Amino acid sequence: RGMAGMAGMAGTMAATRMMHDDVRMRRCEVAFMPSSGCMLSQPGWVRAPTVCSKGNGGFREVRRSSKSVLRMQVKERADETIRLKNSLFVVLTSLAISICYADRANIADAILPMSAELGFARSVEGIVLSSFFIGYASTQIAGGWLSDKFGGKNVLSVAVFLWSVATVFTPVFARSGLYNLILIRILMGVGEGPAFPAIHSMISRTIPNERKTTVVAIVTAASYVGSLLAFAVCPAIMASSSWDSVFYSFGSLGLVWLPLWFLYTRFFPSLDKSTVAITDVSGNTAPGNNVLELTRSLLFKKEVWAIIVAQYTQSWGLYGVMNWLPAYINEEFHVKVEDLAGFTVLPYLLQGGVGLVSGVIADSLISKGIRVKVVRQAMQGIGMLGPGLLLCFAAGSHSAQEATLFLAGGLGLSALTLGGVSANHLDIAKKNSGLVFGIGNTAGTLGGFVSVAL
């Protein structure tokens, strides 16, 4: 009788265990989602944390320690935070560069009614337009070095504030005399100079290597969008109001952007700290205390001189077209100021579109095993030879429409350089990318100064 009782009890316990296992298995089946892989089971099912997975024999439970689960959850949360941080970084810096170039390009339209009111000759217009580059060149290297050494977020903040205030006060200085107008244009250049070096320095610290060229292309393409915005909107503003309103409206954009940037940097205070592994194929060390010594050491590298020559030569055409395109269409083909947008927008629309994909193309080619040097040289070569040829055709155009098509094709091809020299400093000097970009952009600014003045 005792043996029978023990057998009955054992049978009851086995049945109870099977029932519990069945219930637990059904819960795992409900919780398991094939599209998402394993999921943690609910508290109370088992004593230790588990995950449900699907094996050959159906659903099973895989035990996992609470520490490993916690580490996995922390890593997933950190990855989500980094993705959000990087996405917002690209959006905000692209907006900053768009505003930067809109503030820079708007005077190309506004100079026409401004000259008519203030009596500027064509040679004086050239001096006013080119004076910006004096200030712009003076802060490129310093802005890059400061960004590499102390971080770019505060450098960018000061830059946006300075150029925005200078833009707003341009009409006041213009009406107080030619020299004052030249002075405010120089001050505006001083403000815009550190913007690109600061952003590129932050890109080198923040963005993963496999995405750097794409981000550089997106941010730089935003400059074309800014020029497009200026050429599209300025004629309408001047037609409905006056040329003064162009500077008031565009200058206020940067002052609106600043609070958004402050909020972003407050939520992500580690923006200026390196979050990706930084290697430097040129052997450069971290930014030193003496910017002149560091600059001199960089100038002994042939890769840096390749960047200098490339940026100087390509800036001749880019800055020349940006500053003189409205006047060229207006005078050569007798297009009214209020109708200029129809001819000046298309080139920058195409340039912006090509610019957005050029970085993706470069990163894709590199990921497929093509040497970085080959990709950079190919995109830079096409992006310079193509526009040079099409600009020659544009010079012989017989109508505004024909000239616009050639210019649009040339500027579109020029955007391929975003996968070339615009990202090359990140290849050769990651630790000093802001400074190297500043050196190259200083050369480009000098090319623009000479081009616009001539």
Secondary structure, DSSP 8 states (H G I E B T S, - for coil): -HHHHHHHHHHHHHHHHHHHHHHHHHHHHHH-BGGGB-EE--TTSSSS-EEEEEETTEEEEEE--HHHHHHHHHHHHHHHHHHHHHHHHHHHHHHHHHHHHHHHHHHHHHHHHHHHHHT--HHHHHHHHHHHHHHHHHTHHHHHHHHHHH-HHHHHHHHHHHHHHHHHTHHHHHHT-HHHHHHHHHHHHHHHTTHHHHHHHHHHHHS-GGGHHHHHHHHHHHHHHHHHHHHHHHHHHHHHS-HHHHHHHHHHHHHHHHHHHHHHHHH-GGGGS--S----TT---S--S-HHHHHHHHTT-HHHHHHHHHHHHHHHHHHHHHHHHHHHHHHHS---GGGTHHHHHHHHHHHHHHHHHHHHHHHHHHHTT--HHHHHHHHHHHHHHHHHHHHHHHHT-SSHHHHHHHHHHHHHHHGGGGGTHHHHHHHH-GGGHHHHHHHHHHHHHHHHHHHHH-
